[in-house]
Amino acid sequence: MTNKSDAGARSRPVMAANDDAPFRRRVRGGQPTAVQYRWLALGLDQPGGKLPLFYDDGREVNRKTVETCVRKGWAEPWIANPIKHGWLVCRLTEAGRTTVSKGTN
């Protein structure tokens, strides 16, 4: 889908609220950064491997961290958040669980 605000302007993609296009292309391999590793590790002891939206100190998890972990296949979008539609609720994948369990970071 494109959005053309002016006849002479270049069109730009517009993502629908339920469009998972940024997460379709999986990039495998590599190791998580220290920040990604810490976030993924928080899902090890949670029911269903649920990953938090916030750290214990109240800081919100950076969306780039979440999106990168999803692209790498370590996390996957799980459920839609009915209260905050822009928040991406994810869970740990088997690949993520294996990566974190190796304890490389």
C-alpha positions in Angstrom: 0.0 0.0 0.0 1.3 3.4 -0.8 0.5 6.9 0.3 0.6 9.8 -2.2 0.0 13.2 -0.5 1.2 15.3 -3.5 1.2 14.5 -7.2 4.9 15.2 -7.4 5.9 13.6 -4.1 7.4 10.1 -4.0 5.1 7.4 -2.7 6.1 5.9 0.6 4.9 2.6 2.1 2.2 2.8 4.8 2.1 -0.1 7.3 -1.3 -1.2 8.5 -1.6 -1.9 12.2 -1.8 -5.7 11.6 0.9 -5.8 8.9 3.8 -8.0 10.0 5.9 -7.2 6.9 9.0 -6.1 8.9 9.1 -9.5 10.6 8.6 -11.7 7.6 12.3 -11.7 6.6 14.1 -13.8 9.1 17.9 -13.3 9.4 19.5 -16.3 11.0 22.8 -16.7 12.7 25.0 -14.4 14.8 24.9 -13.8 18.5 22.7 -11.4 20.4 24.2 -8.2 21.8 24.4 -7.9 25.6 21.1 -5.9 25.6 19.3 -8.4 23.4 20.7 -11.3 25.5 19.5 -9.8 28.7 16.0 -9.2 27.3 15.7 -12.7 25.8 16.9 -14.3 29.1 13.9 -12.7 30.9 11.6 -15.0 28.9 13.3 -18.2 30.1 11.3 -18.5 33.4 8.0 -17.0 32.1 4.9 -19.0 31.1 5.1 -19.6 27.4 8.4 -17.7 27.2 6.6 -14.3 27.4 9.1 -11.5 27.0 8.5 -8.3 29.0 7.6 -4.9 27.6 9.4 -3.2 30.5 12.5 -4.0 32.5 12.3 -4.4 36.3 13.3 -0.8 36.8 10.4 0.4 34.8 12.2 1.3 31.6 10.5 0.3 28.4 12.3 -2.3 26.2 13.6 -0.5 23.1 11.4 -1.4 20.1 14.6 -1.8 17.9 15.8 -4.5 20.4 12.4 -6.3 20.0 12.3 -6.0 16.2 15.9 -7.2 15.8 15.3 -10.3 18.0 12.2 -11.1 15.9 14.1 -10.7 12.7 16.9 -13.0 14.0 14.3 -15.6 14.9 15.0 -15.5 18.7 11.6 -14.0 19.5 8.2 -14.0 17.7 5.1 -11.8 17.9 2.7 -13.5 20.2 -0.5 -11.6 21.0 -2.0 -8.3 20.2 -2.0 -5.9 23.2 -5.6 -4.7 23.6 -4.7 -1.7 25.6 -1.6 -0.3 23.7 -1.9 -1.4 20.1 1.6 -0.2 19.2 3.3 -2.4 21.8 4.6 -5.7 20.4 4.1 -8.5 22.8 6.5 -11.4 22.0 7.6 -14.7 23.3 10.9 -16.6 23.1 11.3 -19.1 20.2 13.1 -22.4 20.5 16.0 -20.8 18.6 16.0 -17.9 21.2 15.8 -20.3 24.1 18.8 -22.3 22.7 20.8 -19.2 22.1 20.2 -17.8 25.6 20.7 -21.2 27.2 24.2 -21.4 25.7 25.1 -18.5 27.9 27.4 -16.8 25.4 26.9 -13.3 26.8 
